[in-house]
Amino acid sequence: MDIDLEKLSYIDQVLVEMYMKHRMRTYQGFFHVNPDYAYWYGWNEMTKDLGEIKELARTKDYAGSALRMQVDRL
């Protein structure tokens, strides 16, 4: 699947990176019984990205109240 990241919003780009990169690193780290790698290169990066998305939704009113309601459920 080819994804043109230039056409996506910034939040969508972060979500794609979370799914394609950080989620996979978390999975690979635990699959290979390497919790340090899974935490620092996977889970930690995912939580950092999620915090950034939540901050954007709260402070900049990035996409209106619909996005804010979805982020609050996370």
C-alpha positions as semicolon CSV with decimal commas, in nm:
position;residue;x (nm);y (nm);z (nm)
1;M;0,000;0,000;0,000
2;D;0,151;0,331;-0,107
3;I;0,069;0,624;0,116
4;D;0,151;0,975;0,001
5;L;0,222;1,141;0,335
6;E;0,229;1,486;0,176
7;K;-0,146;1,470;0,118
8;L;-0,227;1,380;0,479
9;S;-0,273;1,621;0,767
10;Y;0,002;1,639;1,028
11;I;-0,198;1,435;1,278
12;D;-0,264;1,169;1,014
13;Q;0,108;1,155;0,938
14;V;0,184;1,099;1,305
15;L;-0,081;0,826;1,324
16;V;0,066;0,650;1,019
17;E;0,413;0,662;1,176
18;M;0,272;0,528;1,503
19;Y;0,106;0,238;1,323
20;M;0,373;0,152;1,068
21;K;0,689;0,214;1,269
22;H;0,644;0,236;1,643
23;R;0,379;-0,036;1,675
24;M;0,596;-0,274;1,475
25;R;0,904;-0,199;1,683
26;T;0,706;-0,268;1,999
27;Y;0,586;-0,599;1,860
28;Q;0,931;-0,700;1,734
29;G;1,093;-0,613;2,065
30;F;0,855;-0,831;2,263
31;F;0,861;-1,109;2,004
32;H;1,239;-1,130;2,033
33;V;1,219;-1,100;2,414
34;N;1,392;-0,764;2,415
35;P;1,180;-0,544;2,643
36;D;1,432;-0,260;2,643
37;Y;1,408;-0,222;2,263
38;A;1,030;-0,263;2,273
39;Y;0,998;0,012;2,530
40;W;1,248;0,273;2,405
41;Y;1,193;0,240;2,029
42;G;0,830;0,133;2,027
43;W;0,605;0,202;2,323
44;N;0,785;0,519;2,435
45;E;0,765;0,670;2,086
46;M;0,396;0,579;2,056
47;T;0,308;0,746;2,386
48;K;0,512;1,053;2,291
49;D;0,324;1,081;1,961
50;L;-0,010;1,032;2,135
51;G;0,075;1,311;2,378
52;E;0,161;1,538;2,086
53;I;-0,170;1,462;1,916
54;K;-0,363;1,528;2,238
55;E;-0,179;1,857;2,286
56;L;-0,259;1,967;1,931
57;A;-0,624;1,880;1,979
58;R;-0,646;2,078;2,303
59;T;-0,441;2,389;2,236
60;K;-0,478;2,465;1,868
61;D;-0,833;2,345;1,816
62;Y;-0,674;2,154;1,529
63;A;-0,985;1,999;1,376
64;G;-1,266;2,113;1,597
65;S;-1,459;1,947;1,871
66;A;-1,501;1,612;1,690
67;L;-1,126;1,544;1,707
68;R;-1,112;1,659;2,068
69;M;-1,388;1,413;2,162
70;Q;-1,206;1,127;1,988
71;V;-0,874;1,213;2,155
72;D;-1,034;1,231;2,499
73;R;-1,154;0,871;2,458
74;L;-0,795;0,747;2,409
